[in-house]
Amino acid sequence: MCRETKRRFLAHISEDGKREQTILEHLEGTGRLAEQFAEVFGFGSYGYALGKLHDIGKYSFEFQKRLTENGKKVDHATAGARLCWEQKGPYSPYGMLAYAVAGHHSGLPDTGGDGDLAGRGTLKGRMKKELCSFEEYRKEVDFPALSAPTNFRGTDRGEDPGFAQSFLIRMLYSCLVDADYLDTEAFMKEKVERDSGEKLESLLKKLEKHVSGWLYNHDRRTVNGRRSEILRQCLEKGTLPRGLFRLTVPTGGGKTISSLAFALRHGAEHGMKRVIYVIPYTSIIEQNAKIFSDILGRENVLEDHCNIDYESDEELKPLHLAAENWDKPVVVTTNVQFFESLFSNKSSKCRKLHNIADSVIIFDEAQMLPCEYLRPCIAAMEELLLRYRSTLVLCTATQPALGGLFRKSITWEELCPDREEQFQFFKRCQILNLGRIRREKLIDRLEQEDQALCILNTKREVQEVYQELKERRGQSSEGEIFHLSTQMYPEHRKAVLEEIRKRTGKRAEGKSQIEKTGIEEETEETESAGNVCIVIATSLVEAGVDLDFASVYREMAGLDSAIQAAGRCNREGKRPLEESRTWIFDMEGEKKTAEQEQRAEVMSGMLEKLERAGKSLNSPEAAEEYFRYLYQFKGSELDRKHIMEYFRPGNFSFASAAQEFKMIEEHTVSLLIPVEESAEKIAEEIRLKGCSRKRMREAGRYSVSVDKKKIEEFCRNGIAELLTEGEEDGLYVLKRREQYSQEVGLLMEVETGKAFLM
């Protein structure tokens, strides 16, 4: 008598068709990984349940036919979600799991309404879909038993628990997505070259070796002695319990190395997994990542931002793989990447989120957290603090008054010793108020300067002041006056900056040696240091750009902008304080955006108040007071898109929130400027071979961001054309070279095909 052969239900078949993975093997493998990931924040059983349920729709005969015979596409994700949804109730764990299972390919869905039809992409709509029978799963898979979470029914502020629940769903979703990818990858490729790097204990030893010689300097009369004092304190306080910390260090105080030292000591002390460094600008990311790599080894440091390309270099393949899920001990990323991922609903962006748990997260230049999204950002930071075993460090010279936005139970610890005294010691220039002045008076003052930097609020202002100043000084101004704005492509700006540094006696690009390493480098004045050099620029020079001037002029904006501008005045501390001045002014007749108007109004009031009191703008108290007033002024604008309203208990709008949470609004496209031979070659290569990540990254070095309406005007007038065929927001290329000036960059005004300066 023949024994009936048990049917093998398959999840995957290898590309060569020689190996098979059963559904049960895949479910168990994914479950074990997801359990491991979620156990970090105490929800291992939930992770395992997700792994066991996510692909049970593959038990349908229709899916098996698709897999083995290339049959029609089958929805296999809704099946497990439906089983979970049918078990839902108040605070039911299964109702929460339904979102993650349903979206493990397509993205976390909105809950939707009871009237949603089956064709809607909402969870309630998908629950009405007609599915292929998957009942065969019952022969192999037991429905996991789960208990309801106990700490998500309320908060210490008495608010509803909706956001906390939604955040848990998102973190569990991340565990599932990453586990699913990794288990599938392990089967399909058999051998995967992943490298998670060294533990934080090992990296701490490397750092301690690097700074060992500095720690013996206790001379508080010297710059290096002060930096060593801050570094020692950060190392000592690294042993404190997890929580919220602030590192309020004046410019030149060595905060980069000190914050890393705290993070590594703290992480090693508490057995944490990684350090995540969150930075507002990609230019600073690249600098800091190099510093960290030089100390800790490149294999332990991951850069994750739009300009990085690991894919094109075979040697960097492990880093490319790690970038998918942040599986490295030190991650350096942007505010945009960090927070947009925390509010995304897409699997590719959410995959890494579970690796944020049990991390030390440093927010460099914390004042740059976007005001319009500040409340949802703070809410996410609270969750990481309270429920995901993370430590947060707010690191800046202009500390924002965030204490009033965190719930009262969260307190912070300052890492910088004798904060006020440190700021006084590192003071390198005077910040003075010019009040309201006409453009002609500003240009009069600039005419009298030998080396000065003038930062204005708009590209139009920069162009106009530059042109008027050049006309005033005539032929003698050739090679003495410079323009800098984002209307110049990056390689063009880089060349101009190098020329500026030569004329002002600066010898190297990037951060000064002091800020890079904490060690003051002996420098010699060069013969070029006395050359006339007047720079008219937008705010792009305020962060990550190493410039040093005797005088700086800054049009009224926020206090943080004023302090950043002042950081370009007597940057190296070589000039007497009384001869180094940063002038703050309000230009008559210039229109401001609503955001600029708000910040300028608060700033103006602060300046008047400080002048009456005889106090300095460049102090920790002034910064905190400024941001306190600014946040009060903005009120509901701190959640301009009402993101928090998308997360109500039992009614979560993941997809809608993700659509709204865009820290950089996509109203611009890239225009490639082929005025250099290398840019021409890139354009031709893209025409012939199409886009690739590597080619687009190279094109970015020669591209300018242009408003979509302006690019349409350029195309109508034959000035530009679409280079990447078939992509609405693709790459454009400049056809008429006369539209680009080697002095001021892209000319925006068009008249019968000719360019005019505004």
Sequence and secondary structure as in RCSB ss.txt:
>XXXX:A:sequence
MCRETKRRFLAHISEDGKREQTILEHLEGTGRLAEQFAEVFGFGSYGYALGKLHDIGKYSFEFQKRLTENGKKVD
HATAGARLCWEQKGPYSPYGMLAYAVAGHHSGLPDTGGDGDLAGRGTLKGRMKKELCSFEEYRKEVDFPALSAPT
NFRGTDRGEDPGFAQSFLIRMLYSCLVDADYLDTEAFMKEKVERDSGEKLESLLKKLEKHVSGWLYNHDRRTVNG
RRSEILRQCLEKGTLPRGLFRLTVPTGGGKTISSLAFALRHGAEHGMKRVIYVIPYTSIIEQNAKIFSDILGREN
VLEDHCNIDYESDEELKPLHLAAENWDKPVVVTTNVQFFESLFSNKSSKCRKLHNIADSVIIFDEAQMLPCEYLR
PCIAAMEELLLRYRSTLVLCTATQPALGGLFRKSITWEELCPDREEQFQFFKRCQILNLGRIRREKLIDRLEQED
QALCILNTKREVQEVYQELKERRGQSSEGEIFHLSTQMYPEHRKAVLEEIRKRTGKRAEGKSQIEKTGIEEETEE
TESAGNVCIVIATSLVEAGVDLDFASVYREMAGLDSAIQAAGRCNREGKRPLEESRTWIFDMEGEKKTAEQEQRA
EVMSGMLEKLERAGKSLNSPEAAEEYFRYLYQFKGSELDRKHIMEYFRPGNFSFASAAQEFKMIEEHTVSLLIPV
EESAEKIAEEIRLKGCSRKRMREAGRYSVSVDKKKIEEFCRNGIAELLTEGEEDGLYVLKRREQYSQEVGLLMEV
ETGKAFLM
>XXXX:A:secstr
         EEEE TTSS EEEHHHHHHHHHHHHHHHHHTTT HHHHHHHHHHTTGGGGSHHHHHHHHH      
 HHHHHHHHHTT  TT HHHHHHHHHHTTTT   B   TT  TTSSSHHHHTTS     GGGGGT         S
S S  TT   SHHHHHHHHHHHHHHHHHHHHHHHHHHHHS         HHHHHHHHHHHHTTTTT   TTSHHH
HHHHHHHHHHHHTTS SSEEEEE  TTS HHHHHHHHHHHHHHHTT  EEEEEES HHHHHHHHHHHHHHH GGG
EEEESTT   TT GGGHHHHHHHHHT SSEEEEEHHHHHHHHT   HHHHTTGGGGTTEEEEEETGGGS GGGHH
HHHHHHHHHHHHS  EEEEEESS    TTTS TT  EEE STTHHHHHHHT  SEEEEEEEE HHHHHHHHHT S
EEEEE SSHHHHHHHHHHHHHHHGGGGTTTEEEE TTS HHHHHHHHHHHHHHHT  SSSS HHHHHS       
 GGGGS EEEEE GGGGSS    BSEEEEES  HHHHHHHHTTBSTTS S GGG EEEEEEETT    HHHHHHH
HHHHHHHHHHHHHT  SSSHHHHHHHHHHHHHHHGGGGGTT GGGGEETTEEBHHHHHHH  SS   EEEEE TT
SHHHHHHHHHHHHH   HHHHHHHHTTEEEEEHHHHHHHHHTTSEEESSTT TT EEEE  GGGEETTTEE  EE
ETTEEE  
